[in-house]
Amino acid sequence: MLAAHRVTVHTHDRTIFAGVDLALRPGRRIGLVGPNGSGKSTLLRVLAGDLTPDEGQVVGQPGIRVGWQDQQPPSGQLTVDTVLREAAGSLGQASARLDKLHQELATLDLTEVEVLTRRLETLAAAQDDFDAAGGWDALARHDEVRSRLQVGTDSGIAANRRLGSLSGGQLARVMLAALLLREPNVMLLDEPTNHLDLDGRRWLAAYLEHFPGAVLVASHDREFLDRAATDIVELTDVTTELVSYPGVGWTGYQIEKAARAERLRATLEVQDKFRRRISESIATAKQRAASHEAMNARNPGARRIARMLARKALTHERRLQRQLMSSDWAVAPPNRHELRLTQHGGRVATRVIRIRGLPVTAGERSLYAANLTFTTQDRIWVTGANGVGKSALLRALRPHLPDAAYLDQVDAPFPSDLTAFEVLRRAVPAYADETESTLTAYGMTETDWTRPARLLSVGQARRLRLAILLHTPSALVVLDEPTNHLDAETVEQLERALEARAGGVIAVTHDERFAARLELRVRWDVTGAGVMCMPPQNTVGG
């Protein structure tokens, strides 16, 4: 349906990817993974036709409809309902016309037979148009999309809201709903689960599982990829190529990647032995040549032997250089820096916290009152649908937990004049070389940490805040969607760091594997009526 042939994209200072071949076919749902900055969004833009590659081409079947989630949203003056109706195309128009005719018919004088007859004929034609556009079955599918993504509904993002009034997360959900309503042949999705609640993530995975077209989805959501993906492809920071893992989801990809890494380790070991053997042979030949020439300077026969030994050394050197330059010569991946943390010094005392009638608000709107009892050693999973007030609950708790370390879902901007180095050093005082080492461990180069922090990418800014969080001694950490905007490898490093950390955790997250890994066994389920506190569970599940 849609294919990239030998596609290459450069920036001013590097090659993002080179010679990429990728075919999107009906029934194939490909998960696109890789570190932040490896080029996943760029590849989606190329396939969507939004970016022209420097080399290669993208070819699609005639009449193909490509849906791209990351396309620029329309005017902020449009309402949610307008965007969704336009996305629904002829079905949206036919449905709106049918609704309008039914309303007009209800106001007609039934004694005016001629007028009534004309209106009924118009209504019948409108019904035919509606049926031709998919009819009630298609409308039911569209209503399900709205309901599951909570857009254009009374309980979610209201239909009359203007796009300009929406948060980034709300706008992302509206644009995802619009893409699904267009019912394209090919879907190109960029982190579609970032702003979905647990039920929304599961529903989207099931929707894609039954989608008859082709899907390419860039995602770090491991559970989602296991449920939705038929194949995995990876862009890495080791090579500029696209690495394919056919026939697997996230778990299978991890197993196969580990097996390939072990094979690479064995290959590197053989290569190293070969390189050392050849290098020793070269050194020996050079030494023998030099010795023969020095000891037999006036002996022509000895000089011939010396030249022969020198040629042998040169031959070995050229052979080694050819091997090192060969595409068959395996390259060791760069060392991965592990996220580090600062443990709370000394023994951490456990405090019991009892809160009654805690007012939870969103702006000036009162949501509910919370009654909570927990300790600073508890590991708590805060769940609930989008918009019920999970983030608002964490904000309301803040005055009661003055010593906790926080990671908010929506971060305040960094001071405009401070570099990333200065931001971290002010938050976590340390020697300069220690601060630089920490920033390196969190995936930043000297170029990154010496420029203003406000210019960091979303992922880099998130990692900088993680560095501050994990290096702030505290008996309790409070996390609001901590895995958003992180690649899967960084998420797993964060999990290991928090696992090793003494103390409690309160986390709002829709990432089931994150909750399971950290053993968030106490559950606070937030609804419109308040917080339901569930006792510790042996396992964490949805």
Secondary structure as UniProt FT lines:
FT   STRAND          2..10
FT   STRAND          15..24
FT   TURN            26..27
FT   STRAND          29..33
FT   TURN            36..37
FT   HELIX           40..48
FT   STRAND          55..60
FT   TURN            62..63
FT   STRAND          66..68
FT   TURN            69..70
FT   TURN            76..77
FT   HELIX           80..87
FT   TURN            88..89
FT   HELIX           90..106
FT   TURN            110..111
FT   HELIX           113..132
FT   TURN            133..134
FT   HELIX           135..149
FT   TURN            159..160
FT   HELIX           163..165
FT   HELIX           168..182
FT   STRAND          186..190
FT   TURN            192..195
FT   HELIX           198..209
FT   STRAND          214..218
FT   HELIX           222..228
FT   STRAND          231..235
FT   STRAND          242..245
FT   TURN            246..247
FT   HELIX           250..295
FT   TURN            296..298
FT   HELIX           300..325
FT   TURN            327..328
FT   STRAND          352..362
FT   TURN            363..364
FT   STRAND          365..375
FT   TURN            376..377
FT   STRAND          379..383
FT   TURN            386..387
FT   HELIX           390..397
FT   HELIX           398..400
FT   TURN            402..403
FT   STRAND          405..407
FT   TURN            416..417
FT   HELIX           420..427
FT   HELIX           432..441
FT   TURN            442..443
FT   HELIX           446..449
FT   HELIX           453..455
FT   HELIX           458..470
FT   STRAND          476..480
FT   TURN            482..485
FT   HELIX           488..499
FT   STRAND          504..508
FT   HELIX           512..517
FT   TURN            518..519
FT   STRAND          522..527
FT   TURN            528..529
FT   STRAND          530..534
//
